[in-house]
Every structure is written in structure tokens, then in C-alpha cells.
Amino acid sequence: MDHLIEKSLLSIDLNNRIVMHNMIREMGENVIREEYANSRIWLPEEVSDLLKGKLVSNI
């Protein structure tokens, strides 16, 4: 974990919580979205489409 903090991929906030760099989080979301289509709803646009009936979810 120290190595990831050193590389600025993780940090510790003022409340002692581990915080992941946004780019790493987005990369993980993209991997999930590509491999497991519609298994998670991440983007506000996807939520809107789901509620409008334009997106089918496997949840």
C-alpha cells in the first residue's frame, strides 16, 4: 500500500480513509462496464436511461 501511496494511486484523507485516484477508479469502472455489460450503473446518464426504459439492467 505504501508503494501505491508513493505513486499517488492511493491516498489517506483527513478521516484516515483510503482514497483511490480518480483515474484508477474510472479504469476499473470501464473494465467492469466492458466485461459485464449493465451489471453496474455508474454514470448519471446510465441511471437516466435506465429510468426512462432505454437501458436494460441485469441487476
All heavy atoms as a GROMACS GRO file, in nm:
protein
  482
    1MET      N    1   0.081  -0.117   0.000
    1MET     CA    2   0.000   0.000   0.000
    1MET      C    3   0.088   0.126   0.000
    1MET      O    4   0.051   0.223  -0.065
    1MET     CB    5  -0.093  -0.002   0.120
    1MET     CG    6  -0.222   0.066   0.088
    1MET     SD    7  -0.361  -0.002   0.173
    1MET     CE    8  -0.372   0.101   0.312
    2ASP      N    9   0.197   0.118   0.070
    2ASP     CA   10   0.288   0.233   0.071
    2ASP      C   11   0.336   0.266  -0.069
    2ASP      O   12   0.349   0.384  -0.104
    2ASP     CB   13   0.408   0.205   0.162
    2ASP     CG   14   0.370   0.202   0.309
    2ASP    OD1   15   0.268   0.264   0.345
    2ASP    OD2   16   0.442   0.136   0.387
    3HIS      N   17   0.360   0.163  -0.149
    3HIS     CA   18   0.405   0.184  -0.287
    3HIS      C   19   0.297   0.256  -0.369
    3HIS      O   20   0.328   0.346  -0.447
    3HIS     CB   21   0.442   0.050  -0.352
    3HIS     CG   22   0.500   0.062  -0.488
    3HIS    ND1   23   0.624   0.114  -0.511
    3HIS    CD2   24   0.449   0.028  -0.609
    3HIS    CE1   25   0.648   0.112  -0.640
    3HIS    NE2   26   0.542   0.061  -0.702
    4LEU      N   27   0.172   0.219  -0.351
    4LEU     CA   28   0.062   0.284  -0.423
    4LEU      C   29   0.045   0.429  -0.379
    4LEU      O   30   0.016   0.516  -0.460
    4LEU     CB   31  -0.068   0.206  -0.404
    4LEU     CG   32  -0.069   0.065  -0.461
    4LEU    CD1   33  -0.198  -0.005  -0.423
    4LEU    CD2   34  -0.051   0.067  -0.611
    5ILE      N   35   0.065   0.455  -0.250
    5ILE     CA   36   0.058   0.593  -0.200
    5ILE      C   37   0.174   0.674  -0.256
    5ILE      O   38   0.156   0.788  -0.300
    5ILE     CB   39   0.057   0.594  -0.046
    5ILE    CG1   40  -0.074   0.535   0.006
    5ILE    CG2   41   0.079   0.735   0.008
    5ILE    CD1   42  -0.078   0.511   0.155
    6GLU      N   43   0.292   0.613  -0.259
    6GLU     CA   44   0.410   0.680  -0.314
    6GLU      C   45   0.390   0.716  -0.461
    6GLU      O   46   0.434   0.821  -0.507
    6GLU     CB   47   0.530   0.586  -0.300
    6GLU     CG   48   0.661   0.643  -0.346
    6GLU     CD   49   0.773   0.543  -0.326
    6GLU    OE1   50   0.787   0.491  -0.214
    6GLU    OE2   51   0.844   0.516  -0.425
    7LYS      N   52   0.319   0.632  -0.536
    7LYS     CA   53   0.292   0.656  -0.678
    7LYS      C   54   0.167   0.742  -0.699
    7LYS      O   55   0.124   0.762  -0.812
    7LYS     CB   56   0.273   0.522  -0.752
    7LYS     CG   57   0.394   0.433  -0.748
    7LYS     CD   58   0.505   0.490  -0.832
    7LYS     CE   59   0.623   0.396  -0.833
    7LYS     NZ   60   0.736   0.451  -0.903
    8SER      N   61   0.108   0.792  -0.592
    8SER     CA   62  -0.012   0.877  -0.595
    8SER      C   63  -0.134   0.806  -0.650
    8SER      O   64  -0.225   0.869  -0.704
    8SER     CB   65   0.014   1.005  -0.675
    8SER     OG   66   0.116   1.080  -0.614
    9LEU      N   67  -0.140   0.674  -0.639
    9LEU     CA   68  -0.256   0.599  -0.682
    9LEU      C   69  -0.357   0.584  -0.568
    9LEU      O   70  -0.476   0.567  -0.592
    9LEU     CB   71  -0.215   0.461  -0.734
    9LEU     CG   72  -0.121   0.465  -0.855
    9LEU    CD1   73  -0.077   0.326  -0.892
    9LEU    CD2   74  -0.188   0.534  -0.972
   10LEU      N   75  -0.308   0.592  -0.446
   10LEU     CA   76  -0.392   0.592  -0.327
   10LEU      C   77  -0.346   0.706  -0.238
   10LEU      O   78  -0.232   0.748  -0.244
   10LEU     CB   79  -0.377   0.461  -0.248
   10LEU     CG   80  -0.429   0.332  -0.307
   10LEU    CD1   81  -0.400   0.217  -0.212
   10LEU    CD2   82  -0.576   0.339  -0.338
   11SER      N   83  -0.438   0.751  -0.154
   11SER     CA   84  -0.400   0.850  -0.051
   11SER      C   85  -0.486   0.824   0.072
   11SER      O   86  -0.582   0.748   0.068
   11SER     CB   87  -0.420   0.993  -0.104
   11SER     OG   88  -0.554   1.015  -0.139
   12ILE      N   89  -0.449   0.887   0.180
   12ILE     CA   90  -0.522   0.877   0.305
   12ILE      C   91  -0.580   1.016   0.333
   12ILE      O   92  -0.506   1.114   0.338
   12ILE     CB   93  -0.432   0.833   0.422
   12ILE    CG1   94  -0.355   0.704   0.388
   12ILE    CG2   95  -0.512   0.820   0.550
   12ILE    CD1   96  -0.440   0.582   0.370
   13ASP      N   97  -0.714   1.026   0.351
   13ASP     CA   98  -0.773   1.156   0.374
   13ASP      C   99  -0.766   1.195   0.522
   13ASP      O  100  -0.709   1.121   0.604
   13ASP     CB  101  -0.916   1.163   0.319
   13ASP     CG  102  -1.016   1.080   0.397
   13ASP    OD1  103  -0.982   1.025   0.504
   13ASP    OD2  104  -1.132   1.071   0.351
   14LEU      N  105  -0.822   1.308   0.555
   14LEU     CA  106  -0.815   1.360   0.693
   14LEU      C  107  -0.888   1.272   0.793
   14LEU      O  108  -0.862   1.279   0.913
   14LEU     CB  109  -0.870   1.503   0.697
   14LEU     CG  110  -0.792   1.605   0.616
   14LEU    CD1  111  -0.865   1.740   0.617
   14LEU    CD2  112  -0.650   1.619   0.668
   15ASN      N  113  -0.981   1.189   0.745
   15ASN     CA  114  -1.056   1.098   0.833
   15ASN      C  115  -0.996   0.958   0.835
   15ASN      O  116  -1.061   0.863   0.874
   15ASN     CB  117  -1.203   1.092   0.789
   15ASN     CG  118  -1.271   1.226   0.804
   15ASN    OD1  119  -1.254   1.292   0.906
   15ASN    ND2  120  -1.346   1.266   0.705
   16ASN      N  121  -0.871   0.946   0.788
   16ASN     CA  122  -0.799   0.818   0.783
   16ASN      C  123  -0.865   0.715   0.691
   16ASN      O  124  -0.855   0.596   0.714
   16ASN     CB  125  -0.782   0.757   0.922
   16ASN     CG  126  -0.648   0.790   0.981
   16ASN    OD1  127  -0.559   0.837   0.911
   16ASN    ND2  128  -0.634   0.767   1.108
   17ARG      N  129  -0.933   0.762   0.587
   17ARG     CA  130  -0.992   0.672   0.489
   17ARG      C  131  -0.901   0.664   0.367
   17ARG      O  132  -0.836   0.761   0.329
   17ARG     CB  133  -1.130   0.723   0.444
   17ARG     CG  134  -1.233   0.718   0.554
   17ARG     CD  135  -1.365   0.767   0.506
   17ARG     NE  136  -1.350   0.909   0.469
   17ARG     CZ  137  -1.450   0.990   0.440
   17ARG    NH1  138  -1.573   0.946   0.441
   17ARG    NH2  139  -1.428   1.115   0.408
   18ILE      N  140  -0.898   0.546   0.306
   18ILE     CA  141  -0.819   0.527   0.185
   18ILE      C  142  -0.897   0.583   0.068
   18ILE      O  143  -1.015   0.554   0.051
   18ILE     CB  144  -0.790   0.378   0.162
   18ILE    CG1  145  -0.706   0.324   0.279
   18ILE    CG2  146  -0.719   0.356   0.030
   18ILE    CD1  147  -0.689   0.174   0.276
   19VAL      N  148  -0.832   0.665  -0.013
   19VAL     CA  149  -0.895   0.728  -0.128
   19VAL      C  150  -0.818   0.685  -0.253
   19VAL      O  151  -0.696   0.693  -0.258
   19VAL     CB  152  -0.892   0.882  -0.115
   19VAL    CG1  153  -0.956   0.948  -0.235
   19VAL    CG2  154  -0.959   0.925   0.014
   20MET      N  155  -0.893   0.636  -0.353
   20MET     CA  156  -0.833   0.590  -0.478
   20MET      C  157  -0.830   0.707  -0.577
   20MET      O  158  -0.924   0.786  -0.583
   20MET     CB  159  -0.920   0.477  -0.534
   20MET     CG  160  -0.862   0.408  -0.655
   20MET     SD  161  -0.969   0.280  -0.722
   20MET     CE  162  -1.002   0.181  -0.578
   21HIS      N  163  -0.723   0.717  -0.655
   21HIS     CA  164  -0.712   0.820  -0.757
   21HIS      C  165  -0.826   0.803  -0.857
   21HIS      O  166  -0.865   0.692  -0.892
   21HIS     CB  167  -0.576   0.808  -0.829
   21HIS     CG  168  -0.546   0.924  -0.918
   21HIS    ND1  169  -0.605   0.938  -1.041
   21HIS    CD2  170  -0.465   1.030  -0.900
   21HIS    CE1  171  -0.560   1.049  -1.097
   21HIS    NE2  172  -0.476   1.107  -1.013
   22ASN      N  173  -0.884   0.914  -0.903
   22ASN     CA  174  -0.998   0.909  -0.994
   22ASN      C  175  -0.972   0.828  -1.120
   22ASN      O  176  -1.060   0.757  -1.169
   22ASN     CB  177  -1.042   1.050  -1.033
   22ASN     CG  178  -1.112   1.122  -0.921
   22ASN    OD1  179  -1.157   1.061  -0.826
   22ASN    ND2  180  -1.120   1.253  -0.931
   23MET      N  181  -0.852   0.840  -1.174
   23MET     CA  182  -0.820   0.767  -1.298
   23MET      C  183  -0.822   0.616  -1.276
   23MET      O  184  -0.868   0.541  -1.362
   23MET     CB  185  -0.686   0.812  -1.355
   23MET     CG  186  -0.689   0.952  -1.411
   23MET     SD  187  -0.530   1.008  -1.473
   23MET     CE  188  -0.503   0.894  -1.606
   24ILE      N  189  -0.776   0.570  -1.160
   24ILE     CA  190  -0.778   0.427  -1.130
   24ILE      C  191  -0.922   0.380  -1.112
   24ILE      O  192  -0.962   0.275  -1.162
   24ILE     CB  193  -0.696   0.398  -1.002
   24ILE    CG1  194  -0.550   0.439  -1.023
   24ILE    CG2  195  -0.708   0.252  -0.962
   24ILE    CD1  196  -0.479   0.366  -1.134
   25ARG      N  197  -1.003   0.460  -1.043
   25ARG     CA  198  -1.144   0.426  -1.025
   25ARG      C  199  -1.215   0.418  -1.160
   25ARG      O  200  -1.288   0.324  -1.188
   25ARG     CB  201  -1.213   0.529  -0.936
   25ARG     CG  202  -1.360   0.498  -0.910
   25ARG     CD  203  -1.429   0.606  -0.828
   25ARG     NE  204  -1.401   0.741  -0.872
   25ARG     CZ  205  -1.460   0.800  -0.977
   25ARG    NH1  206  -1.547   0.736  -1.049
   25ARG    NH2  207  -1.430   0.925  -1.009
   26GLU      N  208  -1.193   0.517  -1.246
   26GLU     CA  209  -1.256   0.518  -1.378
   26GLU      C  210  -1.211   0.400  -1.463
   26GLU      O  211  -1.292   0.341  -1.535
   26GLU     CB  212  -1.226   0.649  -1.449
   26GLU     CG  213  -1.297   0.768  -1.389
   26GLU     CD  214  -1.253   0.900  -1.448
   26GLU    OE1  215  -1.179   0.901  -1.550
   26GLU    OE2  216  -1.290   1.005  -1.392
   27MET      N  217  -1.084   0.363  -1.454
   27MET     CA  218  -1.034   0.248  -1.529
   27MET      C  219  -1.106   0.121  -1.483
   27MET      O  220  -1.150   0.040  -1.565
   27MET     CB  221  -0.883   0.232  -1.510
   27MET     CG  222  -0.824   0.118  -1.589
   27MET     SD  223  -0.646   0.100  -1.568
   27MET     CE  224  -0.639   0.048  -1.397
   28GLY      N  225  -1.122   0.104  -1.353
   28GLY     CA  226  -1.194  -0.012  -1.300
   28GLY      C  227  -1.338  -0.014  -1.345
   28GLY      O  228  -1.392  -0.119  -1.382
   29GLU      N  229  -1.403   0.102  -1.345
   29GLU     CA  230  -1.541   0.110  -1.391
   29GLU      C  231  -1.552   0.071  -1.538
   29GLU      O  232  -1.645  -0.001  -1.578
   29GLU     CB  233  -1.596   0.251  -1.370
   29GLU     CG  234  -1.618   0.287  -1.225
   29GLU     CD  235  -1.655   0.433  -1.205
   29GLU    OE1  236  -1.669   0.507  -1.305
   29GLU    OE2  237  -1.670   0.472  -1.088
   30ASN      N  238  -1.456   0.116  -1.619
   30ASN     CA  239  -1.457   0.082  -1.763
   30ASN      C  240  -1.437  -0.067  -1.785
   30ASN      O  241  -1.502  -0.125  -1.872
   30ASN     CB  242  -1.351   0.162  -1.838
   30ASN     CG  243  -1.388   0.308  -1.852
   30ASN    OD1  244  -1.504   0.344  -1.851
   30ASN    ND2  245  -1.288   0.393  -1.862
   31VAL      N  246  -1.350  -0.129  -1.709
   31VAL     CA  247  -1.328  -0.273  -1.721
   31VAL      C  248  -1.457  -0.347  -1.689
   31VAL      O  249  -1.499  -0.437  -1.763
   31VAL     CB  250  -1.213  -0.320  -1.630
   31VAL    CG1  251  -1.209  -0.471  -1.618
   31VAL    CG2  252  -1.079  -0.266  -1.680
   32ILE      N  253  -1.521  -0.310  -1.578
   32ILE     CA  254  -1.647  -0.374  -1.539
   32ILE      C  255  -1.753  -0.352  -1.646
   32ILE      O  256  -1.825  -0.445  -1.684
   32ILE     CB  257  -1.696  -0.321  -1.402
   32ILE    CG1  258  -1.602  -0.366  -1.291
   32ILE    CG2  259  -1.839  -0.365  -1.375
   32ILE    CD1  260  -1.597  -0.516  -1.271
   33ARG      N  261  -1.762  -0.230  -1.697
   33ARG     CA  262  -1.864  -0.197  -1.797
   33ARG      C  263  -1.844  -0.280  -1.924
   33ARG      O  264  -1.940  -0.327  -1.984
   33ARG     CB  265  -1.860  -0.048  -1.829
   33ARG     CG  266  -1.981  -0.001  -1.908
   33ARG     CD  267  -1.984   0.150  -1.930
   33ARG     NE  268  -1.993   0.221  -1.803
   33ARG     CZ  269  -1.894   0.297  -1.753
   33ARG    NH1  270  -1.781   0.311  -1.815
   33ARG    NH2  271  -1.910   0.359  -1.639
   34GLU      N  272  -1.718  -0.298  -1.966
   34GLU     CA  273  -1.689  -0.374  -2.088
   34GLU      C  274  -1.712  -0.524  -2.068
   34GLU      O  275  -1.767  -0.590  -2.155
   34GLU     CB  276  -1.544  -0.351  -2.131
   34GLU     CG  277  -1.520  -0.212  -2.187
   34GLU     CD  278  -1.373  -0.185  -2.213
   34GLU    OE1  279  -1.292  -0.279  -2.209
   34GLU    OE2  280  -1.340  -0.068  -2.237
   35GLU      N  281  -1.672  -0.577  -1.955
   35GLU     CA  282  -1.680  -0.722  -1.934
   35GLU      C  283  -1.815  -0.768  -1.884
   35GLU      O  284  -1.856  -0.881  -1.909
   35GLU     CB  285  -1.571  -0.766  -1.836
   35GLU     CG  286  -1.433  -0.737  -1.892
   35GLU     CD  287  -1.329  -0.835  -1.846
   35GLU    OE1  288  -1.365  -0.937  -1.784
   35GLU    OE2  289  -1.212  -0.809  -1.872
   36TYR      N  290  -1.884  -0.684  -1.812
   36TYR     CA  291  -2.013  -0.721  -1.754
   36TYR      C  292  -2.116  -0.614  -1.788
   36TYR      O  293  -2.158  -0.538  -1.702
   36TYR     CB  294  -2.003  -0.737  -1.602
   36TYR     CG  295  -1.898  -0.836  -1.560
   36TYR    CD1  296  -1.772  -0.793  -1.517
   36TYR    CD2  297  -1.923  -0.972  -1.566
   36TYR    CE1  298  -1.674  -0.884  -1.480
   36TYR    CE2  299  -1.826  -1.064  -1.529
   36TYR     CZ  300  -1.703  -1.018  -1.486
   36TYR     OH  301  -1.607  -1.107  -1.450
   37ALA      N  302  -2.154  -0.608  -1.913
   37ALA     CA  303  -2.244  -0.503  -1.961
   37ALA      C  304  -2.367  -0.491  -1.872
   37ALA      O  305  -2.435  -0.588  -1.844
   37ALA     CB  306  -2.286  -0.532  -2.104
   38ASN      N  307  -2.392  -0.372  -1.827
   38ASN     CA  308  -2.509  -0.336  -1.747
   38ASN      C  309  -2.518  -0.407  -1.612
   38ASN      O  310  -2.625  -0.416  -1.554
   38ASN     CB  311  -2.638  -0.359  -1.826
   38ASN     CG  312  -2.644  -0.275  -1.950
   38ASN    OD1  313  -2.591  -0.166  -1.953
   38ASN    ND2  314  -2.707  -0.326  -2.052
   39SER      N  315  -2.407  -0.459  -1.561
   39SER     CA  316  -2.414  -0.523  -1.429
   39SER      C  317  -2.405  -0.419  -1.318
   39SER      O  318  -2.446  -0.445  -1.206
   39SER     CB  319  -2.302  -0.626  -1.412
   39SER     OG  320  -2.177  -0.562  -1.407
   40ARG      N  321  -2.353  -0.302  -1.351
   40ARG     CA  322  -2.348  -0.192  -1.255
   40ARG      C  323  -2.386  -0.064  -1.328
   40ARG      O  324  -2.355  -0.046  -1.444
   40ARG     CB  325  -2.206  -0.173  -1.199
   40ARG     CG  326  -2.150  -0.292  -1.125
   40ARG     CD  327  -2.216  -0.304  -0.987
   40ARG     NE  328  -2.156  -0.408  -0.909
   40ARG     CZ  329  -2.188  -0.536  -0.912
   40ARG    NH1  330  -2.278  -0.578  -0.995
   40ARG    NH2  331  -2.129  -0.622  -0.833
   41ILE      N  332  -2.452   0.024  -1.258
   41ILE     CA  333  -2.489   0.153  -1.316
   41ILE      C  334  -2.398   0.258  -1.252
   41ILE      O  335  -2.410   0.288  -1.133
   41ILE     CB  336  -2.637   0.186  -1.289
   41ILE    CG1  337  -2.727   0.074  -1.337
   41ILE    CG2  338  -2.676   0.319  -1.354
   41ILE    CD1  339  -2.720   0.044  -1.485
   42TRP      N  340  -2.303   0.313  -1.330
   42TRP     CA  341  -2.204   0.405  -1.276
   42TRP      C  342  -2.232   0.551  -1.311
   42TRP      O  343  -2.210   0.640  -1.232
   42TRP     CB  344  -2.064   0.372  -1.331
   42TRP     CG  345  -2.013   0.238  -1.294
   42TRP    CD1  346  -2.016   0.126  -1.372
   42TRP    CD2  347  -1.952   0.200  -1.171
   42TRP    NE1  348  -1.959   0.022  -1.304
   42TRP    CE2  349  -1.919   0.064  -1.182
   42TRP    CE3  350  -1.921   0.267  -1.054
   42TRP    CZ2  351  -1.857  -0.006  -1.080
   42TRP    CZ3  352  -1.859   0.198  -0.952
   42TRP    CH2  353  -1.827   0.063  -0.966
   43LEU      N  354  -2.273   0.574  -1.434
   43LEU     CA  355  -2.281   0.711  -1.483
   43LEU      C  356  -2.422   0.767  -1.468
   43LEU      O  357  -2.521   0.695  -1.484
   43LEU     CB  358  -2.242   0.715  -1.631
   43LEU     CG  359  -2.103   0.662  -1.664
   43LEU    CD1  360  -2.082   0.659  -1.814
   43LEU    CD2  361  -1.996   0.747  -1.597
   44PRO      N  362  -2.432   0.897  -1.439
   44PRO     CA  363  -2.566   0.958  -1.429
   44PRO      C  364  -2.649   0.936  -1.555
   44PRO      O  365  -2.770   0.917  -1.548
   44PRO     CB  366  -2.535   1.107  -1.407
   44PRO     CG  367  -2.398   1.110  -1.348
   44PRO     CD  368  -2.326   0.992  -1.408
   45GLU      N  369  -2.583   0.938  -1.672
   45GLU     CA  370  -2.655   0.915  -1.798
   45GLU      C  371  -2.716   0.775  -1.801
   45GLU      O  372  -2.827   0.755  -1.852
   45GLU     CB  373  -2.562   0.931  -1.919
   45GLU     CG  374  -2.501   1.069  -1.932
   45GLU     CD  375  -2.373   1.085  -1.849
   45GLU    OE1  376  -2.300   0.987  -1.826
   45GLU    OE2  377  -2.348   1.199  -1.805
   46GLU      N  378  -2.644   0.677  -1.747
   46GLU     CA  379  -2.695   0.541  -1.743
   46GLU      C  380  -2.816   0.530  -1.651
   46GLU      O  381  -2.912   0.461  -1.681
   46GLU     CB  382  -2.586   0.443  -1.699
   46GLU     CG  383  -2.475   0.426  -1.800
   46GLU     CD  384  -2.362   0.339  -1.748
   46GLU    OE1  385  -2.351   0.319  -1.626
   46GLU    OE2  386  -2.283   0.291  -1.831
   47VAL      N  387  -2.811   0.599  -1.538
   47VAL     CA  388  -2.924   0.598  -1.445
   47VAL      C  389  -3.046   0.659  -1.514
   47VAL      O  390  -3.156   0.604  -1.509
   47VAL     CB  391  -2.891   0.676  -1.315
   47VAL    CG1  392  -3.014   0.689  -1.227
   47VAL    CG2  393  -2.777   0.608  -1.241
   48SER      N  394  -3.025   0.771  -1.582
   48SER     CA  395  -3.133   0.837  -1.654
   48SER      C  396  -3.192   0.745  -1.760
   48SER      O  397  -3.314   0.731  -1.771
   48SER     CB  398  -3.082   0.967  -1.716
   48SER     OG  399  -3.184   1.029  -1.791
   49ASP      N  400  -3.105   0.680  -1.839
   49ASP     CA  401  -3.152   0.588  -1.943
   49ASP      C  402  -3.228   0.471  -1.883
   49ASP      O  403  -3.330   0.428  -1.937
   49ASP     CB  404  -3.035   0.537  -2.026
   49ASP     CG  405  -2.977   0.643  -2.120
   49ASP    OD1  406  -3.043   0.747  -2.138
   49ASP    OD2  407  -2.867   0.619  -2.173
   50LEU      N  408  -3.180   0.419  -1.771
   50LEU     CA  409  -3.246   0.306  -1.706
   50LEU      C  410  -3.387   0.347  -1.661
   50LEU      O  411  -3.485   0.276  -1.684
   50LEU     CB  412  -3.165   0.257  -1.587
   50LEU     CG  413  -3.225   0.140  -1.509
   50LEU    CD1  414  -3.229   0.016  -1.596
   50LEU    CD2  415  -3.145   0.114  -1.384
   51LEU      N  416  -3.398   0.465  -1.600
   51LEU     CA  417  -3.527   0.511  -1.552
   51LEU      C  418  -3.623   0.543  -1.667
   51LEU      O  419  -3.745   0.531  -1.652
   51LEU     CB  420  -3.509   0.634  -1.462
   51LEU     CG  421  -3.436   0.605  -1.330
   51LEU    CD1  422  -3.411   0.735  -1.255
   51LEU    CD2  423  -3.513   0.508  -1.245
   52LYS      N  424  -3.568   0.582  -1.781
   52LYS     CA  425  -3.652   0.611  -1.899
   52LYS      C  426  -3.684   0.486  -1.979
   52LYS      O  427  -3.755   0.492  -2.078
   52LYS     CB  428  -3.581   0.713  -1.989
   52LYS     CG  429  -3.569   0.849  -1.929
   52LYS     CD  430  -3.491   0.940  -2.022
   52LYS     CE  431  -3.470   1.077  -1.961
   52LYS     NZ  432  -3.384   1.162  -2.046
   53GLY      N  433  -3.629   0.372  -1.937
   53GLY     CA  434  -3.655   0.247  -2.007
   53GLY      C  435  -3.568   0.225  -2.129
   53GLY      O  436  -3.591   0.134  -2.208
   54LYS      N  437  -3.464   0.307  -2.147
   54LYS     CA  438  -3.375   0.295  -2.262
   54LYS      C  439  -3.260   0.199  -2.236
   54LYS      O  440  -3.188   0.163  -2.326
   54LYS     CB  441  -3.318   0.432  -2.300
   54LYS     CG  442  -3.421   0.530  -2.347
   54LYS     CD  443  -3.355   0.662  -2.381
   54LYS     CE  444  -3.456   0.767  -2.420
   54LYS     NZ  445  -3.390   0.896  -2.444
   55LEU      N  446  -3.237   0.161  -2.112
   55LEU     CA  447  -3.127   0.074  -2.074
   55LEU      C  448  -3.182  -0.044  -1.995
   55LEU      O  449  -3.260  -0.024  -1.903
   55LEU     CB  450  -3.025   0.150  -1.988
   55LEU     CG  451  -2.904   0.075  -1.938
   55LEU    CD1  452  -2.810   0.044  -2.053
   55LEU    CD2  453  -2.830   0.158  -1.833
   56VAL      N  454  -3.144  -0.162  -2.035
   56VAL     CA  455  -3.187  -0.282  -1.964
   56VAL      C  456  -3.074  -0.325  -1.873
   56VAL      O  457  -2.960  -0.336  -1.915
   56VAL     CB  458  -3.222  -0.395  -2.062
   56VAL    CG1  459  -3.260  -0.521  -1.987
   56VAL    CG2  460  -3.335  -0.350  -2.154
   57SER      N  461  -3.105  -0.348  -1.747
   57SER     CA  462  -3.003  -0.387  -1.650
   57SER      C  463  -3.020  -0.533  -1.614
   57SER      O  464  -3.132  -0.586  -1.609
   57SER     CB  465  -3.015  -0.301  -1.524
   57SER     OG  466  -2.924  -0.345  -1.427
   58ASN      N  467  -2.908  -0.600  -1.585
   58ASN     CA  468  -2.909  -0.740  -1.543
   58ASN      C  469  -2.911  -0.751  -1.391
   58ASN      O  470  -2.889  -0.857  -1.338
   58ASN     CB  471  -2.787  -0.814  -1.598
   58ASN     CG  472  -2.788  -0.817  -1.748
   58ASN    OD1  473  -2.894  -0.818  -1.810
   58ASN    ND2  474  -2.671  -0.815  -1.809
   59ILE      N  475  -2.933  -0.643  -1.321
   59ILE     CA  476  -2.928  -0.642  -1.176
   59ILE      C  477  -3.049  -0.714  -1.120
   59ILE      O  478  -3.157  -0.700  -1.162
   59ILE     CB  479  -2.921  -0.496  -1.121
   59ILE    CG1  480  -2.798  -0.427  -1.176
   59ILE    CG2  481  -2.920  -0.495  -0.972
   59ILE    CD1  482  -2.789  -0.280  -1.142
   0.00000   0.00000   0.00000
